[in-house]
Amino acid sequence: MERPFLPLAAAWTRRHFRRMLDPLKLPELLTPAEMGEADRLTIASGTPGIVLMERAGLAVADEAARLTRSRGRIVVICGPGNNGGDGFIAARVLSRRGYPVELGLLGRREALAGDAAIAASRFEGRVRAAAELALDGAGCVIDALFGAGLARDIEGEARTIVERINAFAGGGGRVVAVDVPSGVDGETGKVRGVAVEAAASVTFFRLKPGHLLEPGRSLCGAIRLADIGTPASVLRRIGPKAFVNGPALWREALRRPGAMSHKYERGAVLVLSGPAHQTGAARLAARAALRAGAGIVALASPLDAVAVNAAHLTAIMVAPYSGVRGFEALLADERRRAIA
């Protein structure tokens, strides 16, 4: 008999289960170890681990359903850890929605422990050996073998399974990875021997560096970040040290001009150009400085490059100079606070 679901908080609704967040609007990046600490803190605050796993599995099921054409057969390949537990839950959800589901497990069901064992006990279908599953003709394959914290290269039977998944993907099949594609190191983005090539990856709470560092980034496909109820307050305890670069990090540091503001109050930048045939990088840097908020930008241009630089610039001033002493004269302007 299937175990009853653990009760969820009354405020938690199906809308929350399904919510997918924009990964790039949440700037903190968590290493696999930091994500494990986020889970631990959430569980310690009163949310059972199986509840987090149920929400994660539901998010995976939603993405697999979105990618599966014509309610086709869905193959779920589970590993021996918590990633496999997410896969068992996704398989149960999809089966109840009417999808033909086949589930394969790497290892023995009796060896599953903790929340993964609870998730497996709630799956009523047949559990086969992962190596026995036929992938040809499937509408979608869910890769729930290994997560972001994989600490060894994939070898042996697991490697063969990953290669079969990639052959399926190479033939046009759609693969959804749980957390990261199996074989991708969540901290570095490197491949641990071999890695799954996914059409989409569903991860939880925050991205890992491996989602954004190559080759992991290219192997993840479309990245879906699911809200599973981990509170943002855990970030204060964790103190993440890596972030997605974006306005959320530095917008508040840019001074907004007021009615009485002067251009030199926002910083003056001098960019040094190369000779006439090497001017492009300097102009790009000067435009970037202006867009980043500098009040005034000047391009220090050798005499032979003045014409080409002036022809390509409008809001940026061209400051001609000749030789070392001519450049030193430009540096004498104390209002210039930054030089590129």
C-alpha positions in Angstrom: 0.0 0.0 0.0 1.2 3.5 -0.8 2.2 5.6 2.2 0.0 8.6 2.7 1.5 12.0 1.7 3.0 14.0 4.5 0.8 17.0 5.1 2.0 20.2 3.4 1.7 23.7 4.9 -1.8 25.1 4.3 -0.5 28.1 2.4 1.3 25.8 -0.1 -0.8 25.4 -3.2 -0.4 23.8 -6.6 0.4 27.2 -8.0 3.5 27.2 -5.8 4.4 23.7 -6.9 4.3 24.7 -10.6 6.1 28.1 -10.3 9.2 28.3 -12.4 11.5 31.2 -11.7 13.8 33.2 -14.0 17.3 31.8 -13.1 19.1 35.0 -14.0 17.0 37.2 -11.7 18.2 35.3 -8.6 21.9 36.2 -8.5 23.3 33.9 -5.8 25.0 30.7 -7.0 25.3 27.8 -4.6 27.9 25.1 -4.7 26.5 21.5 -4.2 27.8 21.7 -0.6 26.0 25.0 0.0 22.8 23.6 -1.6 23.1 20.7 0.8 23.3 23.1 3.7 20.3 25.0 2.4 18.3 21.7 2.4 19.6 20.9 5.9 18.6 24.3 7.3 15.1 24.1 5.6 14.5 20.6 7.1 15.8 21.8 10.5 13.3 24.7 10.4 10.4 22.2 10.1 9.9 21.2 6.5 10.5 17.5 6.1 12.9 16.4 3.4 10.3 14.3 1.7 8.1 17.4 1.2 11.0 19.2 -0.6 11.5 16.0 -2.7 7.8 15.9 -3.5 7.9 19.4 -4.8 11.0 18.9 -6.8 9.6 15.7 -8.4 6.4 17.6 -9.3 8.5 20.4 -11.0 10.4 17.7 -13.0 7.1 16.1 -14.0 5.7 19.4 -15.2 8.7 20.0 -17.4 8.7 16.5 -18.8 5.0 16.8 -19.6 5.7 20.1 -21.4 8.3 18.6 -23.6 6.5 15.3 -24.4 4.5 15.3 -27.6 1.1 13.6 -27.8 1.2 12.1 -24.3 3.9 9.7 -25.5 5.8 7.2 -23.4 8.1 8.7 -20.7 11.1 6.8 -19.5 12.5 7.7 -16.1 16.0 6.5 -15.2 16.7 6.8 -11.5 20.0 6.6 -9.6 20.7 5.4 -6.1 20.5 8.8 -4.3 18.1 11.7 -3.8 18.1 12.5 -7.5 16.6 9.1 -8.0 14.0 9.9 -5.4 13.0 13.0 -7.4 12.7 10.7 -10.4 10.4 8.2 -8.6 8.1 11.1 -7.7 8.1 12.5 -11.2 7.2 9.0 -12.5 4.3 8.6 -10.1 2.9 12.1 -10.9 3.1 11.5 -14.7 1.6 8.1 -14.4 -1.4 9.5 -12.5 -1.8 12.1 -15.3 -2.2 9.3 -17.8 1.2 9.1 -19.3 2.7 5.7 -20.1 5.7 5.6 -17.8 8.6 3.1 -17.6 11.0 3.4 -14.7 14.5 2.0 -14.5 16.8 2.0 -11.4 20.5 1.8 -11.3 21.2 -0.5 -8.4 18.8 -2.3 -6.0 15.6 -0.9 -4.7 16.3 -2.4 -1.3 19.5 -0.3 -1.1 17.7 3.1 -1.3 17.7 5.0 1.9 16.1 8.0 3.6 13.7 10.2 1.5 14.6 8.4 -1.7 13.3 5.1 -0.2 10.1 6.9 0.9 9.7 8.2 -2.6 10.3 4.8 -4.2 7.7 3.2 -1.8 5.0 5.6 -3.2 5.6 4.5 -6.8 3.1 1.8 -7.6 4.5 0.8 -11.0 7.0 -1.8 -12.0 10.7 -1.0 -11.3 13.1 -2.4 -13.8 16.9 -2.4 -14.1 17.9 0.8 -15.9 20.0 -1.1 -18.4 16.9 -3.0 -19.6 14.9 0.0 -20.7 14.3 0.6 -24.4 14.6 4.3 -25.1 13.7 4.2 -28.8 10.3 5.8 -29.5 10.0 7.4 -26.1 8.4 10.9 -26.0 10.8 11.9 -23.3 13.6 10.6 -21.0 14.0 11.9 -17.5 17.6 11.7 -16.3 17.5 11.2 -12.6 20.8 9.3 -12.2 23.2 11.7 -10.5 23.0 15.2 -9.2 25.3 18.2 -8.9 27.4 16.8 -6.1 28.7 13.8 -8.1 32.3 13.3 -6.8 33.7 10.7 -9.2 33.8 9.9 -12.9 30.9 7.9 -14.4 32.1 4.5 -15.3 30.9 1.0 -16.1 27.1 0.4 -16.3 26.3 4.0 -15.5 28.5 5.2 -18.4 26.8 2.8 -20.8 23.4 4.2 -19.6 24.5 7.8 -20.2 25.8 6.9 -23.6 22.4 5.3 -24.5 20.6 8.5 -23.3 22.9 10.6 -25.5 22.2 8.3 -28.5 18.5 8.9 -27.9 19.1 12.7 -27.6 21.2 12.7 -30.8 18.3 11.1 -32.7 16.1 14.0 -31.8 14.8 12.7 -28.4 14.0 15.0 -25.6 15.9 14.6 -22.3 15.0 16.4 -19.0 17.7 16.3 -16.4 17.1 16.5 -12.7 19.2 19.3 -11.1 22.1 19.0 -13.6 22.7 16.5 -16.4 24.3 13.4 -14.9 28.0 13.6 -15.2 28.2 17.4 -14.9 30.1 18.7 -11.9 27.8 21.2 -10.3 30.6 23.3 -8.9 32.9 23.5 -12.0 30.7 22.6 -15.0 33.3 20.0 -15.9 32.3 16.6 -17.3 33.0 13.6 -15.0 34.0 11.1 -17.6 30.8 11.4 -19.6 27.7 13.5 -19.2 24.1 13.6 -20.4 23.1 16.0 -23.1 19.8 17.4 -21.9 17.1 19.5 -23.7 16.2 21.0 -20.3 17.4 20.8 -16.7 15.1 21.4 -13.7 17.0 22.7 -10.6 15.8 24.1 -7.3 16.1 27.2 -5.2 19.3 28.6 -6.8 21.6 27.8 -9.7 25.0 26.1 -9.2 28.1 27.4 -10.9 28.1 24.3 -13.1 24.8 25.5 -14.7 26.7 28.5 -16.2 30.2 27.3 -16.7 31.1 25.4 -19.9 30.8 22.7 -20.9 28.0 22.2 -18.3 26.1 25.2 -19.6 25.7 23.7 -23.1 24.8 20.3 -21.7 22.0 21.7 -19.5 19.8 22.9 -22.3 17.0 25.2 -21.1 17.4 25.8 -17.4 14.2 25.8 -15.3 14.5 27.0 -11.7 11.7 25.7 -9.5 10.5 27.1 -6.2 10.2 24.2 -3.8 9.8 26.2 -0.6 13.4 26.7 0.5 13.3 30.1 2.3 15.7 32.8 1.1 16.6 33.4 4.7 19.0 30.4 4.6 21.3 32.5 2.4 22.3 34.6 5.3 23.6 31.5 7.1 25.3 30.1 4.1 27.0 33.3 2.9 27.3 32.4 -0.9 30.5 33.7 -2.5 29.5 33.4 -6.2 26.9 35.3 -8.1 25.4 35.7 -11.6 26.6 39.0 -12.9 23.7 41.4 -13.5 22.1 44.7 -12.4 20.8 43.3 -9.2 24.4 43.1 -7.9 25.5 46.6 -8.7 22.5 48.8 -9.6 22.4 50.5 -6.2 26.0 51.5 -6.5 25.4 53.7 -9.5 24.6 57.3 -8.5 21.5 58.7 -10.1 22.0 62.2 -11.5 20.0 65.0 -9.8 18.8 68.3 -11.1 22.1 70.0 -10.0 24.4 67.1 -11.0 27.6 67.8 -13.0 29.2 65.3 -15.3 32.4 65.2 -13.3 30.4 64.1 -10.2 29.7 60.8 -11.9 33.3 60.0 -12.7 35.6 60.8 -15.7 37.2 58.0 -17.7 40.1 58.1 -20.1 40.4 55.2 -22.6 43.8 54.8 -24.4 43.4 53.9 -28.1 45.9 52.0 -30.2 47.1 53.2 -33.7 44.8 53.7 -36.6 44.5 50.0 -37.5 43.9 49.0 -33.8 41.1 51.2 -32.5 38.0 49.0 -32.1 38.6 47.7 -28.6 39.2 51.2 -27.2 35.9 52.5 -28.7 34.0 49.5 -27.3 35.5 50.0 -23.9 34.7 53.8 -24.0 31.1 53.1 -24.9 30.8 50.6 -22.1 32.1 53.1 -19.6 29.6 55.6 -20.7 26.7 53.1 -20.5 27.9 52.0 -17.1 27.3 55.5 -15.7 30.5 57.5 -16.2 29.7 61.2 -16.5 32.3 61.9 -19.1 34.5 59.6 -21.3 37.4 60.7 -23.4 39.3 58.5 -25.9 43.1 59.3 -25.9 43.9 58.9 -29.5 47.3 58.9 -31.3 47.4 61.5 -34.0 47.2 58.9 -36.8 44.0 57.4 -35.3 42.1 60.7 -34.6 40.2 60.7 -37.9 39.0 57.0 -37.6 38.0 57.4 -33.9 36.2 60.8 -34.4 34.3 59.3 -37.3 32.8 56.5 -35.1 32.1 58.4 -31.9 29.5 61.0 -30.8 29.0 61.3 -27.0 32.6 60.3 -26.4 35.2 62.9 -26.8 38.4 62.4 -28.7 41.6 63.7 -27.0 44.5 63.7 -29.4 48.0 63.2 -28.1 51.5 62.8 -29.5 54.1 60.6 -27.8 54.7 59.8 -24.1 54.7 63.5 -23.0 51.5 64.2 -24.8 49.8 61.3 -23.0 51.2 62.4 -19.6 49.6 65.8 -20.2 46.2 64.1 -20.5 46.8 62.3 -17.3 47.5 65.6 -15.5 43.8 66.3 -15.4 43.0 65.2 -11.8 39.3 64.9 -12.6 40.0 61.7 -14.5 39.5 58.9 -11.9 39.8 55.8 -14.1 42.0 54.8 -17.1 41.5 51.9 -19.5 
